[in-house]
Amino acid sequence: MSGGVTGNEIRDWCTTHIAAMLGRPAGDIDPDARFARRGLDSSTMINLIVAAEEWLGIEIDPDSIYEYRSVNALSDYLATLVDRR
C-alpha cells in the first residue's frame, strides 16, 4: 500500500469490512459501538486484523482487538501505526 492513508480512510475501510463480514450495509455500523455488541467474536476480529495488515502493510498486535473495541478506537490506533511506518 502506498503511504498517505488517513485515519478517515482507515475508519471507512474498517466499517466497510465489518459490514461485509456481517452481511449488513456499512451505514448500519456505529463506529462507536463495541465490536462485541455488533456480534463480532475474536476469530472474526482476527480476520479484520489480518486484512488490515495486508492492506496497510503493517504488523498489528492481535491483542489490540481487546484494547481498541470499536471502529473509531481501532482506526485511530491503526492510523498511529501507519504514521510510525
Buried (B, 14 or more C-beta within 10 A) or exposed (E): EEEEBEBEBBBBBBBEBBBEBBEEEBEEBEBEEEBEEBEBEEEBBEBBBEBBBEBBEBEBEEEBBEEBBBBBBBBBBBBEBBEEE
